[in-house]
């Protein structure tokens, strides 16, 4: 059951739930003393009041860790969730200040992962400057977080703050932006038996210089009048080193390397680490734009980071410093020669080892009658430090194909090259007329809900599930059956549900 409500003061609400009394098939799996009743609760809200106050709620809770796998049929993405978000936030959008108050926690659905830290609450205040060029841009930010957990682990309070200034300079031919700031971390820890200090603190100065140039020229290719741009960019950053082995890791992780990370001020997410740096990022981008309609036909970017010293700050205390003299080379490409064909690709290649760390390419073809063809390839080689992930190499293909005015067929497959097996397959048929439509779908996939990481598809104990679903839609009235449209949107890139 799900209902929606819209109010100009309270915003847009979605409230839903499901309940199954005494699930007989689940009785032999539940721990002793736990009810066999199974249920789901969902609340979502998004509101904006007087253009100043913004509220958001995203809360999902289920009765047991197997609920999504057993009973959620709307998409494979939903079935494979390892946790459910439960959060509420309130923002104030002032002329000069952004204020945020939020509470956040997760319900773990993975057998091998306990509940992660809860933010109860977190408050953030950030100064918002005008961003005008050739004016000093103050940098002021402070964030208070109270981390709690159900497990017997270190908990505590954290205050992160930063202050400084930037001076953006923009011209028609380029830009230059120097930035200096000081970052500070303060903790007050509980249950910190493994830490020498219950109130650790760290401060580090940081300076950066971001710069770029704009070049462009008109050209002709295949009878088209094009504008080509060339945008080289340099980003230098220095950040002092401070030993942070006595600090916990509440919400931080090392970011996956990509082209966008070349120009970030930190290699970590969250605020538990102030990374040390003495590096130069070099990147270049180029675009080919159709002068007649402004469409971007081709976009390309490539870049690399050069390190001038080892990076000693690590998430795990005592971990060895990163001593590479340079990062992998990251490149992105987007090709849209017309409104029917699209090609997306990215690659991360390590010139020092000669290995490709990751690579993706996806080609899509669509027609005005709703025809969709997709073909993709993806490769990922995890870092040696991440032993919990496996190397993956996969091919994906999907289609949505109208046969005539009323009948359509659709399907998708995700195939593992390394394991020589299909990971998931979907095939279905749809009938549609003026008044109603009917969909029938068969789905086969591996059940990997027992782990939060990439499963070993060669494991003989890994089960492959089989699901047959149907959906009937009465146009203008409603529908019953499974939400097959969600599965289509999940597995067939470019598919959008039609509104009836």
C-alpha positions as CSV (number, residue, x, y, z in Angstrom):
1,X,0.0,0.0,0.0
2,X,1.3,3.4,-0.9
3,X,-0.2,6.9,-0.9
4,X,1.0,10.3,-1.9
5,X,0.1,13.8,-0.7
6,X,1.1,17.3,-1.9
7,X,0.7,20.5,0.1
8,X,2.4,23.8,-0.5
9,X,3.4,24.1,3.2
10,X,4.1,20.4,4.0
11,X,5.6,19.5,0.6
12,X,5.3,16.2,-1.3
13,X,4.8,13.1,0.9
14,X,4.9,9.4,0.0
15,X,3.8,7.0,2.7
16,X,3.7,3.3,2.2
17,X,3.9,-0.1,3.8
18,X,3.4,-3.8,3.5
19,X,2.4,-6.5,5.9
20,X,2.4,-10.3,5.8
21,X,1.2,-12.2,8.8
22,X,3.0,-15.4,9.9
23,X,5.1,-16.2,6.8
24,X,5.2,-20.0,6.9
25,X,8.1,-20.2,4.4
26,X,10.2,-18.0,6.7
27,X,9.5,-19.7,10.0
28,X,12.5,-22.1,9.8
29,X,14.9,-19.2,9.0
30,X,14.1,-16.8,11.8
31,X,16.0,-16.7,15.1
32,X,14.3,-18.2,18.1
33,X,11.8,-15.8,19.7
34,X,11.4,-13.6,16.6
35,X,8.0,-13.2,15.0
36,X,7.3,-14.6,11.6
37,X,5.2,-11.5,10.7
38,X,6.9,-9.6,8.0
39,X,6.5,-5.9,7.2
40,X,7.9,-2.8,5.5
41,X,7.4,0.8,6.3
42,X,8.3,3.7,4.0
43,X,8.1,7.5,4.4
44,X,9.5,10.0,2.0
45,X,9.0,13.8,2.1
46,X,10.5,16.7,0.1
47,X,9.4,20.3,0.8
48,X,10.4,23.9,0.3
49,X,8.7,26.7,2.3
50,X,9.1,30.4,1.4
51,X,12.2,29.6,-0.7
52,X,14.2,29.5,2.5
53,X,13.3,26.3,4.4
54,X,13.8,22.9,2.8
55,X,12.9,19.6,4.5
56,X,13.6,16.1,3.5
57,X,12.7,12.7,4.9
58,X,13.8,9.3,3.6
59,X,12.9,6.5,5.9
60,X,12.6,2.8,5.1
61,X,12.5,0.0,7.7
62,X,11.8,-3.7,7.3
63,X,11.1,-6.5,9.7
64,X,14.1,-8.7,8.9
65,X,17.3,-8.8,6.9
66,X,15.8,-11.1,4.2
67,X,12.7,-9.0,3.5
68,X,14.0,-7.1,0.4
69,X,15.4,-10.3,-1.1
70,X,12.3,-12.4,-0.5
71,X,9.5,-9.9,-1.1
72,X,10.7,-6.8,-2.9
73,X,10.1,-7.5,-6.6
74,X,10.2,-3.9,-8.0
75,X,13.9,-4.1,-9.0
76,X,17.1,-6.0,-8.6
77,X,18.7,-2.8,-7.2
78,X,16.2,-2.9,-4.4
79,X,16.7,-6.6,-3.7
80,X,20.5,-6.2,-3.5
81,X,20.5,-3.4,-1.0
82,X,22.8,-4.0,1.9
83,X,21.3,-1.2,4.0
84,X,18.3,1.0,4.2
85,X,18.6,4.7,4.8
86,X,16.7,6.3,7.6
87,X,17.2,10.1,7.7
88,X,15.5,13.5,8.2
89,X,16.9,16.9,7.5
90,X,16.0,20.6,7.6
91,X,17.9,23.3,5.7
92,X,17.8,27.0,5.9
93,X,18.9,28.8,2.8
94,X,20.0,32.3,3.9
95,X,21.5,35.1,1.8
96,X,24.9,34.5,3.4
97,X,24.6,31.3,5.4
98,X,23.5,27.7,4.7
99,X,22.3,25.8,7.8
100,X,21.6,22.1,8.0
101,X,20.3,19.9,10.8
102,X,19.9,16.2,10.1
103,X,19.7,12.8,11.8
104,X,20.8,9.7,9.9
105,X,21.1,6.0,10.4
106,X,21.0,2.8,8.4
107,X,19.4,-0.6,8.9
108,X,21.9,-3.2,7.8
109,X,20.6,-6.0,5.5
110,X,23.9,-7.8,5.0
111,X,24.7,-10.9,7.0
112,X,28.4,-9.9,7.5
113,X,27.9,-6.2,8.2
114,X,26.7,-4.6,11.4
115,X,24.8,-1.4,11.6
116,X,27.0,1.5,10.7
117,X,27.4,4.7,12.8
118,X,24.3,6.9,13.4
119,X,24.5,10.7,13.2
120,X,22.3,11.8,16.1
121,X,22.3,14.6,15.1
122,X,24.6,16.5,12.7
123,X,24.6,20.3,12.4
124,X,26.4,22.2,9.6
125,X,26.8,25.9,9.1
126,X,28.5,27.2,6.0
127,X,29.0,30.8,4.8
128,X,27.9,31.4,1.2
129,X,29.7,34.1,-0.7
130,X,28.5,35.8,-3.8
131,X,31.1,34.1,-5.9
132,X,31.8,37.3,-7.9
133,X,35.2,37.4,-9.7
134,X,38.0,39.6,-8.4
135,X,36.5,39.7,-4.9
136,X,37.8,38.0,-1.8
137,X,35.7,34.9,-1.1
138,X,35.5,34.0,2.6
139,X,35.6,30.4,3.5
140,X,33.8,29.5,6.8
141,X,32.4,26.1,7.6
142,X,31.7,24.3,10.9
143,X,30.1,20.9,11.4
144,X,29.1,19.2,14.6
145,X,28.4,15.4,14.5
146,X,27.4,13.0,17.3
147,X,28.1,9.4,16.3
148,X,26.4,6.6,18.0
149,X,26.2,2.8,17.4
150,X,24.4,-0.2,18.7
151,X,27.6,-2.3,18.7
152,X,30.3,-2.1,21.4
153,X,32.6,0.2,19.4
154,X,34.1,3.6,19.8
155,X,31.5,6.4,19.6
156,X,31.7,10.2,20.2
157,X,31.4,13.7,19.0
158,X,33.3,15.4,16.2
159,X,33.7,19.0,15.3
160,X,35.1,19.8,11.9
161,X,35.8,23.4,10.9
162,X,37.6,25.3,8.2
163,X,38.4,29.0,7.7
164,X,40.2,30.8,4.9
165,X,39.7,32.8,1.7
166,X,39.8,32.4,-2.0
167,X,40.3,35.0,-4.7
168,X,38.7,33.9,-8.0
169,X,39.9,35.7,-11.2
170,X,37.9,35.0,-14.4
171,X,38.6,36.2,-17.9
172,X,37.2,35.3,-21.3
173,X,40.4,33.3,-22.0
174,X,40.8,31.5,-18.7
175,X,40.7,31.6,-14.9
176,X,42.9,31.6,-11.8
177,X,41.8,30.8,-8.3
178,X,44.2,30.8,-5.3
179,X,42.8,29.4,-2.0
180,X,44.2,29.3,1.5
181,X,42.5,27.8,4.5
182,X,43.0,26.0,7.8
183,X,41.2,22.9,8.7
184,X,40.6,21.7,12.3
185,X,39.3,18.4,13.8
186,X,38.3,18.0,17.4
187,X,36.9,14.8,19.0
188,X,35.3,13.7,22.3
189,X,35.3,9.9,22.4
190,X,33.5,7.3,24.4
191,X,34.4,3.6,24.6
192,X,37.9,4.5,23.3
193,X,39.8,1.6,24.9
194,X,42.1,1.3,21.8
195,X,42.9,5.0,21.6
196,X,45.6,6.7,23.7
197,X,43.6,10.0,23.8
198,X,39.9,10.4,24.4
199,X,40.0,14.0,23.1
200,X,42.3,13.9,20.0
201,X,42.5,17.0,17.8
202,X,44.3,17.8,14.6
203,X,44.8,21.0,12.5
204,X,46.4,21.4,9.1
205,X,46.9,24.3,6.7
206,X,46.1,24.0,3.1
207,X,46.8,26.1,0.0
208,X,45.8,25.5,-3.6
209,X,46.0,27.2,-7.0
210,X,43.4,26.3,-9.7
211,X,44.0,27.6,-13.2
212,X,42.7,27.0,-16.7
213,X,42.7,28.4,-20.2
214,X,39.9,28.5,-22.9
215,X,40.7,28.0,-26.6
216,X,38.1,27.6,-29.3
217,X,38.0,27.5,-33.1
218,X,35.4,27.1,-35.8
219,X,35.7,24.1,-38.1
220,X,33.7,22.0,-40.6
221,X,33.4,18.2,-40.5
222,X,31.2,16.0,-42.7
223,X,29.2,19.1,-43.8
224,X,28.6,20.3,-40.2
225,X,29.6,23.7,-38.9
226,X,31.3,23.0,-35.6
227,X,32.9,24.8,-32.7
228,X,35.9,23.0,-31.1
229,X,37.0,23.9,-27.6
230,X,40.3,23.1,-25.8
231,X,40.5,23.6,-22.1
232,X,43.8,22.7,-20.3
233,X,43.7,22.9,-16.5
234,X,46.4,22.8,-13.8
235,X,45.6,22.4,-10.1
236,X,48.3,22.5,-7.5
237,X,47.6,21.7,-3.8
238,X,49.7,21.7,-0.7
239,X,48.5,20.4,2.7
240,X,50.6,19.9,5.8
241,X,51.0,16.4,7.3
242,X,49.7,15.7,10.7
243,X,49.7,12.3,12.4
244,X,46.1,11.2,12.8
245,X,46.5,7.6,14.0
246,X,44.6,8.4,17.3
247,X,41.5,9.5,15.4
248,X,38.6,7.1,14.7
249,X,37.0,6.6,11.3
250,X,33.3,7.3,11.7
251,X,32.2,8.2,8.1
252,X,35.3,8.4,5.9
253,X,36.5,6.3,3.0
254,X,39.1,6.7,0.2
255,X,37.4,7.9,-2.9
256,X,37.5,5.8,-6.1
257,X,39.8,7.5,-8.5
258,X,38.3,9.1,-11.6
259,X,38.9,12.2,-13.8
260,X,36.8,14.4,-11.4
261,X,39.1,13.5,-8.5
262,X,42.0,15.3,-10.2
263,X,40.7,18.6,-9.0
264,X,39.3,17.8,-5.5
265,X,40.8,19.1,-2.4
266,X,40.8,15.7,-0.6
267,X,41.1,12.1,-1.5
268,X,38.8,11.1,1.4
269,X,35.0,11.3,1.9
270,X,33.7,12.5,5.2
271,X,35.7,14.5,7.7
272,X,37.8,12.0,9.8
273,X,41.0,12.6,7.9
274,X,42.9,15.8,6.8
275,X,44.9,14.4,3.9
276,X,48.5,15.5,3.4
277,X,49.4,16.6,-0.2
278,X,52.0,18.2,-2.4
279,X,50.7,17.5,-5.8
280,X,50.0,18.9,-9.3
281,X,47.0,17.8,-11.3
282,X,47.2,18.2,-15.1
283,X,44.1,17.8,-17.2
284,X,42.8,18.7,-20.6
285,X,39.2,18.7,-22.0
286,X,37.9,19.2,-25.5
287,X,34.4,19.5,-26.9
288,X,32.9,19.6,-30.4
289,X,29.7,21.6,-30.5
290,X,27.2,21.9,-33.4
291,X,26.9,25.6,-34.1
292,X,23.4,25.2,-35.6
293,X,21.7,23.8,-32.5
294,X,24.3,23.9,-29.7
295,X,24.4,20.1,-29.2
296,X,27.6,18.7,-27.8
297,X,28.6,16.0,-30.3
298,X,31.8,14.9,-28.7
299,X,33.4,15.5,-25.2
300,X,36.8,14.2,-24.2
301,X,38.8,14.6,-21.0
302,X,42.1,13.1,-19.8
303,X,44.4,13.9,-16.9
304,X,46.8,12.7,-14.2
305,X,48.2,13.7,-10.8
306,X,51.9,14.1,-10.1
307,X,52.9,13.6,-6.4
308,X,56.0,15.4,-5.0
309,X,56.0,13.5,-1.7
310,X,54.6,10.4,-0.1
311,X,51.0,10.5,1.3
312,X,51.3,9.4,4.9
313,X,47.7,10.0,6.1
314,X,45.8,6.7,5.8
315,X,42.4,5.5,7.1
316,X,43.9,2.5,8.9
317,X,46.5,3.5,11.6
318,X,49.9,2.2,10.8
319,X,49.2,1.5,7.1
320,X,52.2,2.2,4.8
321,X,52.5,5.5,3.1
322,X,51.4,5.8,-0.6
323,X,54.7,6.3,-2.4
324,X,53.6,6.4,-6.1
325,X,55.1,9.4,-8.0
326,X,51.9,9.7,-10.0
327,X,48.3,8.7,-10.2
328,X,46.7,6.5,-12.8
329,X,45.7,8.3,-16.0
330,X,41.9,8.9,-16.1
331,X,39.9,9.6,-19.3
332,X,36.3,10.2,-20.1
333,X,34.5,10.3,-23.4
334,X,30.9,11.1,-24.5
335,X,29.9,10.8,-28.2
336,X,26.4,11.9,-29.4
337,X,26.6,12.3,-33.2
338,X,22.8,12.5,-33.5
339,X,19.7,12.2,-31.3
340,X,19.5,8.4,-31.8
341,X,23.0,7.2,-31.0
342,X,25.0,7.7,-27.8
343,X,28.4,6.4,-26.6
344,X,29.8,6.8,-23.0
345,X,33.2,5.6,-22.0
346,X,35.7,6.1,-19.2
347,X,39.0,4.4,-18.3
348,X,41.6,4.5,-15.5
349,X,45.0,3.2,-16.6
350,X,48.1,2.9,-14.4
351,X,51.2,3.8,-16.6
352,X,53.6,2.5,-13.9
353,X,52.3,-1.1,-13.8
354,X,50.7,-1.1,-17.2
355,X,47.4,-2.3,-15.8
356,X,43.9,-1.0,-16.4
357,X,42.3,-0.4,-13.1
358,X,38.8,0.2,-14.5
359,X,37.1,0.8,-17.8
360,X,33.5,1.2,-19.0
361,X,31.9,1.6,-22.4
362,X,28.2,1.8,-23.2
363,X,26.6,2.3,-26.6
364,X,22.9,3.2,-26.8
365,X,20.6,3.4,-29.8
366,X,17.0,4.7,-29.6
367,X,14.2,5.4,-32.2
368,X,11.1,7.6,-32.0
369,X,8.8,4.6,-31.7
370,X,10.4,3.6,-28.4
371,X,13.0,1.1,-29.7
372,X,16.0,0.8,-27.5
373,X,19.2,-1.1,-28.0
374,X,22.1,-1.0,-25.4
375,X,25.5,-2.8,-25.4
376,X,28.1,-2.3,-22.7
377,X,31.4,-3.6,-21.3
378,X,32.7,-3.0,-17.8
379,X,36.0,-4.0,-16.1
380,X,37.1,-3.3,-12.6
381,X,40.4,-4.3,-10.9
382,X,40.2,-3.4,-7.2
383,X,43.3,-2.0,-5.4
384,X,45.5,-4.6,-3.8
385,X,44.6,-3.1,-0.4
386,X,41.0,-3.9,-0.9
387,X,41.0,-7.7,-0.6
388,X,37.2,-7.8,0.0
389,X,36.5,-7.0,-3.7
390,X,37.0,-9.3,-6.7
391,X,38.1,-8.5,-10.2
392,X,35.1,-8.2,-12.5
393,X,34.7,-8.1,-16.2
394,X,31.2,-8.0,-17.6
395,X,29.2,-7.5,-20.8
396,X,25.7,-6.1,-20.7
397,X,23.0,-6.0,-23.4
398,X,19.4,-4.8,-23.3
399,X,16.6,-4.0,-25.6
400,X,13.0,-2.7,-25.7
401,X,11.5,-3.5,-29.1
402,X,8.0,-2.7,-30.5
403,X,6.8,-5.4,-32.8
404,X,3.7,-3.6,-34.0
405,X,1.2,-1.0,-32.6
406,X,0.2,-3.2,-29.6
407,X,3.0,-5.7,-28.9
408,X,6.5,-5.2,-27.6
409,X,9.2,-7.5,-26.3
410,X,12.1,-6.6,-24.0
411,X,15.1,-8.3,-22.5
412,X,18.5,-7.8,-20.8
413,X,21.5,-9.8,-19.9
414,X,24.6,-9.2,-17.7
415,X,27.3,-11.7,-18.4
416,X,30.5,-12.3,-16.4
417,X,33.5,-13.0,-18.7
418,X,35.8,-14.1,-16.0
419,X,33.3,-16.6,-14.6
420,X,31.8,-17.6,-17.9
421,X,28.3,-17.3,-16.6
422,X,25.3,-15.1,-16.9
423,X,24.8,-13.0,-13.7
424,X,21.2,-11.9,-14.5
425,X,18.8,-12.4,-17.4
426,X,15.5,-10.7,-18.0
427,X,13.0,-11.4,-20.8
428,X,9.4,-10.2,-21.2
429,X,6.5,-9.2,-23.4
430,X,4.0,-6.3,-23.3
431,X,0.6,-5.8,-24.8
432,X,-0.8,-2.3,-24.9
433,X,-4.1,-0.8,-26.3
434,X,-6.2,2.3,-25.7
435,X,-7.6,1.2,-22.4
436,X,-5.2,-1.2,-20.7
437,X,-1.8,-2.9,-20.9
438,X,-0.4,-6.1,-19.7
439,X,3.2,-7.1,-19.0
440,X,4.8,-10.5,-18.3
441,X,8.4,-10.9,-17.3
442,X,10.8,-13.7,-16.3
443,X,13.9,-12.8,-14.3
444,X,16.8,-15.0,-13.3
445,X,19.6,-13.7,-11.1
446,X,22.1,-14.7,-8.5
447,X,21.2,-14.1,-4.9
448,X,24.2,-12.2,-3.4
449,X,22.4,-10.6,-0.4
450,X,24.6,-12.5,2.0
451,X,27.5,-10.2,1.3
452,X,28.0,-6.5,0.8
453,X,30.8,-7.0,-1.6
454,X,31.2,-8.5,-5.1
455,X,30.1,-12.2,-4.9
456,X,32.1,-15.1,-6.2
457,X,29.9,-16.2,-9.1
458,X,31.9,-19.5,-9.5
459,X,30.9,-20.5,-5.9
460,X,28.7,-23.6,-6.3
461,X,26.8,-22.7,-3.2
462,X,25.7,-19.4,-4.8
463,X,22.0,-19.8,-5.7
464,X,20.3,-18.5,-8.9
465,X,16.8,-17.2,-8.3
466,X,14.0,-17.5,-10.8
467,X,11.1,-15.0,-10.7
468,X,8.0,-14.7,-13.0
469,X,6.0,-11.5,-12.6
470,X,3.1,-9.8,-14.3
471,X,1.5,-6.3,-14.2
472,X,-1.9,-5.1,-15.5
473,X,-2.5,-1.4,-16.0
474,X,-5.9,0.2,-16.4
475,X,-5.2,3.5,-18.0
476,X,-6.4,6.4,-15.9
477,X,-7.3,4.2,-13.0
478,X,-4.3,2.2,-11.6
479,X,-2.6,-1.1,-11.8
480,X,-2.1,-4.4,-9.9
481,X,0.7,-6.9,-9.9
482,X,4.5,-6.3,-9.8
483,X,6.0,-3.0,-10.7
484,X,7.7,-4.3,-13.9
485,X,8.3,-0.8,-15.0
486,X,10.9,-0.4,-12.2
487,X,12.8,-3.4,-13.4
488,X,12.8,-2.1,-17.0
489,X,14.1,1.3,-15.9
490,X,16.7,-0.6,-13.8
491,X,17.9,-3.0,-16.5
492,X,17.2,-1.1,-19.9
493,X,19.1,2.2,-20.0
494,X,16.9,4.9,-21.6
495,X,13.6,3.3,-20.8
496,X,11.1,5.7,-19.2
497,X,7.6,4.6,-18.1
498,X,4.8,6.1,-20.1
499,X,2.2,8.1,-18.1
500,X,-1.4,6.8,-18.5
